Amino acid sequence: MRYDVLVLGGGIVGTSVAVHLQERGRAVALIDRRGPGEETSHGNAGLVERTSLLPIAFPRSLPALAEIVLKRYPGANYHWSALPRLAPWLLAYWRNSAPDRLDATARLMYPILSTTVAEHRALASKADAESFFRDTGWLKIHRTEEDCRAEEKSLALAAEFGHQVRHLDREETLALEPSLRPDFIAGTHWTDPHSVSSPGGVTKAYASYLAKIGGVVLRGDAGSLRQGGAGWTIGAGASQIEAREVVVCLGPWSMDVLAPLGYRLPLAVKRGYHMHYRAADGATLGRPVIDEAGGYVLTPMVGGIRLTTGVEFARRDAPKTPVQVDRAEKLARDLFPLGTRAEPEPWMGARPMFPDSRPVIDRAPRHGNLWLAFGHQHLGFTLGPATGRLLAEMMTGEPTHVDPSPFSAERFG
């Protein structure tokens, strides 16, 4: 079977790329070893975060760094065995977390971030996925005055870019979310972002829309990709699939395919976990609630209240060590009446990230018919449809709706 484009990776990014290319007249096959939305795109906090203006930074103060090194901060964990190999990447991440670089990254990312809610909503309307979406924003709770002060830079950028933010005292926060317990002093209600009740469900709906408009969704092994003749081939079951062009959207597995082709991009992973809980005592939650000091997010999902952890630095395929779930759960129970766990064990996934907190969305430097879209760090679900549109515009020669240059692969040399 022959297609115009093979899109490798059935997460939110790859599915969105495939949809946008198919809408522009390309014959597209979306290929994944599993079904769409069953890996990293399944396990996030369900936020469409167009107000996540500052990247999540590597700690630069000694007290904050000590909390992580001593494993006292529940939002971070690490495996000692992974650190030697990660050390150069962590150093680059630390350098890019300097205040001036964070500000520069925020300004480079803002043009595409500002489109994310509209791009998701446009695709959700076509895919009959609107029932998954909420426009209630998200709520950040602050436990101390220091937590409140830590928000000031983000608030200044939000004001500069015209975003709507409400500052709430404890009573106002409890009026917005009555089931919360008063284990905090204040809240910030970011009203512009949207959220969803099932990130995996949204991704599957977008993939169903792809099939409806003529695209094909196949199970296949990205590791079997081979270049030959005028294009590429890949194994999908007992068949060989051919196409002129390939897009790599494999998230944390992208370099497994690209390294044999000669690419050395500095991709690392931040592992993360989630667990669903039944709400106790008739409690309800209307929007995601972020407890940054506690290192977790609570989101109402179709499977219950999802607790999503912070980051774990480890080898991508190392066994699970879900200690963060246990630690965050204790804190979360003080904030919200969580009931019993709804699953036998936590889910684990890996967020692909470059040290400058920007994805690669570009043509591969060494191959004219190979394209790249991965490394979206904590914003993969947020940026999926916007990335799909941008890459499709680049591949078809259309004017791009945002400047793609911040996402060049060649910025790494």
MIPA-716024 format. One record per residue (C-alpha): residue number from 1; residue in one letter; x, y, z. Coordinates in pm, 1 decimal, decimal comma. Layout:
N
   num   residu          x          y          z
   NUM        A          X          Y          Z
...
% end
This chain:
413
   num   residu          x          y          z
     1        M        0,0        0,0        0,0
     2        R      126,3      344,6      -86,0
     3        Y       45,1      681,4       72,4
     4        D      169,2     1035,3       43,5
     5        V      271,1     1061,8      409,8
     6        L      334,8      820,1      694,5
     7        V      286,1      978,5     1037,3
     8        L      464,0      776,7     1304,6
     9        G      304,8      809,6     1646,3
    10        G      -63,3      805,1     1739,2
    11        G      -48,2     1052,3     2026,8
    12        I     -215,4     1391,7     2019,6
    13        V       67,7     1545,0     1813,5
    14        G       85,6     1272,7     1548,8
    15        T     -291,7     1242,7     1522,1
    16        S     -326,0     1618,8     1478,7
    17        V      -51,7     1626,1     1213,8
    18        A     -225,1     1344,8     1025,1
    19        V     -563,6     1520,1     1036,7
    20        H     -426,8     1851,4      910,5
    21        L     -237,2     1685,3      626,9
    22        Q     -538,4     1476,6      523,4
    23        E     -754,4     1789,3      522,4
    24        R     -503,0     1946,1      282,6
    25        G     -538,2     1665,9       31,3
    26        R     -253,5     1436,6      130,7
    27        A     -320,0     1061,9      156,6
    28        V     -207,6      986,8      512,5
    29        A     -145,8      672,0      716,8
    30        L     -116,9      718,9     1093,6
    31        I       93,4      438,0     1240,2
    32        D      143,5      335,4     1600,6
    33        R      222,6       13,7     1783,8
    34        R      -91,1       71,0     1993,1
    35        G     -418,6      253,0     1939,1
    36        P     -431,7      634,9     1920,2
    37        G     -400,4      813,8     2252,6
    38        E     -285,6      512,1     2453,2
    39        E       64,9      622,9     2551,4
    40        T      182,6      965,1     2674,8
    41        S     -130,5     1142,0     2548,1
    42        H     -342,0      925,1     2774,7
    43        G     -177,9     1019,3     3100,1
    44        N     -162,2     1397,1     3136,7
    45        A     -361,0     1639,6     3350,1
    46        G     -597,7     1725,5     3062,7
    47        L     -508,8     2093,9     3040,6
    48        V     -513,0     2312,8     2730,6
    49        E     -271,0     2554,3     2888,8
    50        R     -241,3     2863,4     2676,9
    51        T     -146,7     3058,8     2991,0
    52        S      147,8     2834,3     3083,8
    53        L      375,7     3117,2     2981,5
    54        L      691,9     3035,6     3175,4
    55        P      848,2     2692,8     3123,1
    56        I      883,7     2463,1     3421,9
    57        A     1233,8     2552,7     3533,7
    58        F     1521,0     2361,0     3688,6
    59        P     1567,7     2495,9     4045,1
    60        R     1839,4     2757,2     4070,2
    61        S     1825,0     2838,5     4441,2
    62        L     2021,9     2615,6     4679,1
    63        P     1727,1     2555,7     4915,9
    64        A     1497,9     2445,7     4631,0
    65        L     1770,8     2227,3     4481,4
    66        A     1839,9     2071,2     4821,1
    67        E     1473,5     1977,9     4856,1
    68        I     1501,5     1778,7     4532,2
    69        V     1842,6     1626,9     4601,7
    70        L     1722,4     1508,5     4943,1
    71        K     1394,1     1388,8     4788,9
    72        R     1185,0     1608,1     5014,6
    73        Y      984,9     1779,4     4739,4
    74        P      700,0     1548,9     4629,5
    75        G      693,8     1702,3     4282,3
    76        A     1029,6     1552,9     4183,7
    77        N     1205,9     1219,1     4208,8
    78        Y     1512,6     1068,7     4045,1
    79        H     1704,8      744,6     4002,1
    80        W     2072,9      767,2     4097,3
    81        S     2158,2      523,7     3818,4
    82        A     2021,6      762,3     3552,9
    83        L     2212,0     1072,4     3661,0
    84        P     2552,9     1012,0     3495,9
    85        R     2397,8      983,1     3151,6
    86        L     2153,6     1270,4     3219,5
    87        A     2417,0     1507,1     3361,9
    88        P     2499,0     1699,6     3038,4
    89        W     2129,0     1740,4     2962,1
    90        L     2052,2     1854,5     3318,1
    91        L     2332,1     2111,4     3298,0
    92        A     2187,0     2248,6     2973,0
    93        Y     1840,7     2252,8     3131,8
    94        W     1980,7     2443,5     3431,4
    95        R     2142,9     2699,8     3201,8
    96        N     1817,8     2747,8     3011,3
    97        S     1636,0     2802,2     3341,1
    98        A     1813,1     3132,3     3405,1
    99        P     1553,3     3410,5     3441,3
   100        D     1651,4     3591,3     3120,5
   101        R     1637,4     3268,0     2918,9
   102        L     1302,3     3170,0     3067,8
   103        D     1164,1     3508,7     2969,1
   104        A     1302,4     3471,2     2614,9
   105        T     1153,0     3121,2     2585,8
   106        A      816,2     3247,9     2706,1
   107        R      813,6     3509,2     2430,7
   108        L      919,4     3260,5     2164,7
   109        M      649,0     3014,8     2272,3
   110        Y      366,3     3262,6     2319,2
   111        P      258,9     3296,1     1953,1
   112        I      182,5     2924,5     1923,8
   113        L       55,6     2892,4     2282,6
   114        S     -196,2     3169,8     2220,3
   115        T     -360,6     2962,0     1944,6
   116        T     -398,2     2639,2     2138,0
   117        V     -751,4     2671,1     2273,2
   118        A     -887,0     2782,7     1935,3
   119        E     -702,5     2503,9     1749,8
   120        H     -828,7     2236,4     1988,2
   121        R    -1182,1     2370,2     1971,4
   122        A    -1180,0     2381,8     1591,4
   123        L    -1068,2     2020,5     1568,4
   124        A    -1302,3     1907,4     1848,4
   125        S    -1597,9     2058,2     1662,1
   126        K    -1519,1     1854,3     1350,4
   127        A    -1450,4     1538,7     1551,8
   128        D    -1763,1     1555,3     1771,7
   129        A    -1534,1     1578,2     2073,7
   130        E    -1672,9     1897,1     2227,9
   131        S    -1838,5     1708,8     2513,7
   132        F    -1491,4     1639,2     2658,2
   133        F    -1408,5     2009,2     2695,8
   134        R    -1462,5     2251,2     2986,1
   135        D    -1404,6     2626,1     2971,8
   136        T    -1384,0     2666,6     3350,0
   137        G    -1011,4     2750,2     3354,2
   138        W     -787,9     2604,8     3621,5
   139        L     -719,3     2691,2     3983,0
   140        K     -382,8     2714,3     4158,1
   141        I     -383,5     2704,3     4535,8
   142        H     -116,0     2874,9     4745,9
   143        R      -16,7     2735,8     5084,0
   144        T      217,2     3017,8     5191,7
   145        E      297,8     3379,0     5117,8
   146        E      612,7     3252,3     4946,0
   147        D      393,3     3048,5     4707,8
   148        C      200,5     3365,0     4624,5
   149        R      518,9     3560,4     4553,3
   150        A      650,1     3281,6     4327,8
   151        E      356,0     3347,0     4094,4
   152        E      443,9     3712,4     4035,6
   153        K      649,9     3668,4     3715,7
   154        S      377,8     3457,6     3553,1
   155        L      115,9     3713,0     3656,4
   156        A      319,4     3996,9     3506,2
   157        L      345,6     3812,0     3174,2
   158        A      -24,0     3727,9     3185,1
   159        A     -109,3     4094,7     3228,7
   160        E      126,5     4190,0     2944,5
   161        F      -37,3     3937,5     2710,6
   162        G     -391,6     4027,8     2816,2
   163        H     -491,0     3706,5     2994,4
   164        Q     -766,0     3696,6     3254,5
   165        V     -656,3     3602,1     3605,7
   166        R     -855,2     3630,2     3927,8
   167        H     -680,2     3660,9     4263,7
   168        L     -882,3     3486,7     4533,4
   169        D     -857,2     3475,6     4909,2
   170        R     -933,0     3149,1     5083,2
   171        E    -1305,0     3216,6     5118,5
   172        E    -1338,9     3311,6     4751,3
   173        T    -1146,0     3000,4     4650,1
   174        L    -1378,3     2782,5     4858,6
   175        A    -1679,5     2951,8     4700,7
   176        L    -1543,4     2854,0     4357,9
   177        E    -1465,1     2494,6     4465,4
   178        P    -1677,9     2417,6     4773,8
   179        S    -1545,0     2062,5     4818,5
   180        L    -1189,6     2180,9     4883,3
   181        R    -1067,3     2181,5     5238,2
   182        P     -910,4     2505,3     5369,5
   183        D     -552,9     2371,0     5359,1
   184        F     -422,4     2687,2     5187,5
   185        I     -426,0     3064,9     5224,2
   186        A     -519,6     3187,7     4873,9
   187        G     -586,3     3089,1     4514,5
   188        T     -534,0     3208,4     4159,4
   189        H     -803,8     3134,6     3902,3
   190        W     -663,9     3134,2     3549,8
   191        T     -980,2     3168,8     3343,4
   192        D     -845,1     3145,4     2986,4
   193        P     -730,1     2779,8     2973,7
   194        H     -965,3     2494,8     2895,6
   195        S     -946,5     2136,0     3017,8
   196        V    -1081,7     1797,6     2913,7
   197        S    -1231,7     1500,2     3093,3
   198        S    -1029,5     1244,3     2892,3
   199        P     -712,8     1336,2     2698,3
   200        G     -699,5      985,5     2554,1
   201        G    -1065,3     1009,5     2456,0
   202        V    -1003,4     1337,6     2274,4
   203        T     -710,2     1185,3     2085,6
   204        K     -919,0      883,5     1984,4
   205        A    -1198,5     1114,0     1864,4
   206        Y     -951,5     1307,1     1648,9
   207        A     -823,8      976,4     1505,6
   208        S    -1181,3      870,3     1426,3
   209        Y    -1227,8     1198,8     1242,4
   210        L     -908,1     1126,0     1047,6
   211        A    -1057,6      794,7      932,2
   212        K    -1386,2      967,2      846,9
   213        I    -1212,2     1206,4      605,6
   214        G    -1014,3      930,5      434,7
   215        G     -702,8      882,3      644,7
   216        V     -593,6      538,2      761,4
   217        V     -498,7      431,4     1113,7
   218        L     -268,2      126,1     1125,6
   219        R      -73,1      -75,6     1379,5
   220        G      293,0      -90,0     1290,0
   221        D      651,0      -91,6     1415,9
   222        A      828,0      241,6     1372,9
   223        G     1157,3       60,3     1418,6
   224        S     1107,5     -105,2     1080,6
   225        L     1123,2      229,3      896,7
   226        R     1357,8      212,8      599,2
   227        Q     1452,8      463,2      331,6
   228        G     1455,1      339,6      -23,2
   229        G     1387,1      457,1     -375,5
   230        A     1179,1      773,2     -376,5
   231        G     1049,2      739,8      -22,3
   232        W     1011,4      526,8      287,4
   233        T      875,4      185,5      383,0
   234        I      752,2       47,5      713,5
   235        G      601,5     -278,3      831,1
   236        A      236,3     -276,2      937,1
   237        G      127,3     -625,3     1027,2
   238        A      197,7     -852,4      731,4
   239        S      206,3     -558,0      487,9
   240        Q      472,8     -314,0      374,6
   241        I      355,2       47,0      368,3
   242        E      524,5      299,8      140,5
   243        A      513,9      678,9      124,9
   244        R      705,8      971,9      -17,5
   245        E      732,5     1147,8      320,0
   246        V      747,3     1051,0      686,5
   247        V      669,4     1253,1      998,1
   248        V      823,0     1138,5     1327,5
   249        C      588,1     1220,0     1617,2
   250        L      697,9      945,6     1852,5
   251        G      748,5     1159,6     2160,1
   252        P      993,2      987,6     2398,7
   253        W     1064,3      715,6     2139,1
   254        S     1153,4      955,6     1856,8
   255        M     1529,1      915,6     1884,3
   256        D     1494,3      536,8     1859,9
   257        V     1407,3      597,8     1494,6
   258        L     1621,1      904,3     1430,3
   259        A     1951,4      797,2     1587,1
   260        P     2009,5      521,7     1325,9
   261        L     1955,6      790,4     1061,0
   262        G     2241,1      995,7     1203,1
   263        Y     2059,4     1244,3     1426,9
   264        R     2185,6     1342,9     1772,0
   265        L     1920,3     1571,8     1916,5
   266        P     1936,8     1632,3     2295,0
   267        L     1605,5     1474,0     2390,4
   268        A     1543,6     1350,2     2744,2
   269        V     1232,6     1235,3     2926,3
   270        K     1057,8     1340,6     3244,0
   271        R      857,9     1045,8     3365,1
   272        G      526,1     1102,8     3539,3
   273        Y      246,0      907,4     3703,7
   274        H     -126,7      930,4     3757,2
   275        M     -391,7      756,6     3962,9
   276        H     -770,5      791,4     3963,3
   277        Y     -974,9      815,6     4280,7
   278        R    -1340,0      804,9     4362,5
   279        A    -1458,3     1123,4     4531,2
   280        A    -1570,6     1072,3     4889,8
   281        D    -1870,9     1221,9     5068,8
   282        G    -2037,2     1344,6     4748,8
   283        A    -1749,6     1584,3     4675,7
   284        T    -1722,9     1744,9     4332,2
   285        L    -1451,8     1927,4     4140,7
   286        G    -1532,2     2168,3     3859,0
   287        R    -1186,1     2228,2     3715,1
   288        P     -823,0     2120,1     3748,7
   289        V     -661,0     2226,7     4076,0
   290        I     -284,6     2269,5     4087,8
   291        D      -96,1     2239,1     4414,4
   292        E      251,9     2338,4     4305,5
   293        A      402,9     2314,2     4652,1
   294        G      258,6     1964,9     4678,0
   295        G      380,7     1867,8     4332,4
   296        Y       51,9     1740,5     4186,0
   297        V     -261,3     1831,0     3989,3
   298        L     -616,0     1709,2     4058,9
   299        T     -843,6     1693,9     3752,7
   300        P    -1201,6     1566,4     3720,5
   301        M    -1192,0     1290,6     3456,7
   302        V    -1430,9     1030,6     3322,4
   303        G    -1241,4      771,7     3529,9
   304        G    -1266,5      969,0     3853,9
   305        I    -1050,1     1237,7     4010,0
   306        R     -708,9     1205,3     3845,0
   307        L     -401,1     1287,7     4050,6
   308        T     -109,9     1363,9     3818,3
   309        T      238,6     1382,9     3966,3
   310        G      534,9     1604,1     3890,2
   311        V      852,1     1470,5     3728,9
   312        E     1082,3     1175,0     3771,3
   313        F     1429,9     1169,3     3617,0
   314        A     1505,1      809,9     3526,2
   315        R     1583,7      594,7     3227,2
   316        R     1277,8      592,3     3005,1
   317        D     1225,1      217,1     3027,7
   318        A     1329,8      163,8     3390,2
   319        P     1075,1       -8,1     3616,2
   320        K      808,6      206,9     3779,1
   321        T      887,4      376,4     4110,0
   322        P      558,5      556,1     4187,1
   323        V      666,3      698,4     4523,2
   324        Q      541,2     1040,8     4412,5
   325        V      185,0      913,6     4389,1
   326        D      194,7      795,3     4749,7
   327        R      348,6     1120,1     4875,4
   328        A      119,9     1346,4     4673,3
   329        E     -187,4     1145,7     4771,8
   330        K     -127,9     1222,9     5139,6
   331        L     -114,9     1595,4     5065,6
   332        A     -408,7     1582,8     4825,9
   333        R     -628,4     1415,2     5088,5
   334        D     -577,3     1721,2     5307,2
   335        L     -704,4     1939,5     5023,7
   336        F     -985,7     1731,6     4873,2
   337        P    -1190,1     1434,1     5001,6
   338        L    -1040,5     1161,2     4787,8
   339        G    -1197,9      819,9     4827,8
   340        T    -1054,2      483,5     4730,1
   341        R     -817,6      429,5     4439,6
   342        A     -998,2      331,9     4120,8
   343        E     -710,1      128,0     3971,9
   344        P     -478,9     -144,3     4101,8
   345        E     -158,7       46,6     4024,0
   346        P      -50,2      390,6     3897,2
   347        W      -13,7      464,4     3527,4
   348        M      330,4      583,6     3414,3
   349        G      432,3      780,1     3106,1
   350        A      727,5      983,9     2977,9
   351        R      725,2     1348,6     2871,1
   352        P      979,0     1415,9     2591,1
   353        M     1175,1     1736,2     2646,1
   354        F     1459,6     1938,7     2502,5
   355        P     1672,7     2139,8     2748,1
   356        D     1542,8     2472,9     2614,6
   357        S     1176,0     2372,9     2673,4
   358        R     1081,4     2411,6     2306,8
   359        P      971,3     2131,7     2072,8
   360        V     1119,0     2054,3     1734,7
   361        I      869,2     2119,2     1453,2
   362        D     1071,9     2113,1     1134,5
   363        R     1203,2     1932,2      829,5
   364        A     1486,3     1697,7      926,4
   365        P     1817,1     1864,5      828,7
   366        R     1964,0     1558,5      650,7
   367        H     1654,3     1429,8      470,7
   368        G     1427,4     1639,5      252,0
   369        N     1134,1     1400,6      293,0
   370        L     1155,9     1346,4      669,6
   371        W      974,9     1576,2      913,8
   372        L      991,0     1608,9     1291,6
   373        A      733,2     1703,8     1556,6
   374        F      822,6     1604,9     1911,8
   375        G      974,4     1726,6     2238,2
   376        H      672,2     1920,5     2365,9
   377        Q      762,0     1860,5     2735,4
   378        H      462,9     1935,3     2962,6
   379        L      262,4     2093,1     2679,6
   380        G      211,4     1800,7     2441,0
   381        F     -164,4     1779,1     2480,4
   382        T     -192,7     2157,7     2476,0
   383        L       11,3     2203,0     2157,8
   384        G     -106,2     1900,1     1958,1
   385        P     -353,7     2061,2     1715,0
   386        A     -148,5     2381,8     1681,3
   387        T      158,5     2173,0     1599,5
   388        G      -42,8     1968,1     1350,2
   389        R     -156,2     2279,3     1169,4
   390        L      188,1     2439,0     1167,6
   391        L      367,2     2132,2     1031,7
   392        A       99,1     2069,2      770,0
   393        E      135,4     2429,1      652,7
   394        M      511,9     2385,2      627,9
   395        M      482,9     2056,6      438,2
   396        T      230,7     2188,9      187,5
   397        G      398,9     2525,1      132,7
   398        E      119,3     2733,0      285,0
   399        P      184,4     3052,0      481,2
   400        T      227,6     2945,3      842,5
   401        H       -5,0     3077,3     1109,7
   402        V      292,1     3126,5     1345,5
   403        D      666,1     3164,2     1290,5
   404        P      821,7     2813,5     1290,9
   405        S     1180,8     2930,0     1342,4
   406        P     1184,7     2885,8     1725,4
   407        F     1123,8     2515,9     1667,3
   408        S     1406,0     2449,4     1421,1
   409        A     1599,5     2124,9     1463,6
   410        E     1916,9     2303,9     1357,3
   411        R     1920,4     2521,5     1669,4
   412        F     2110,3     2233,9     1832,6
   413        G     2384,6     2237,7     1569,0
% end
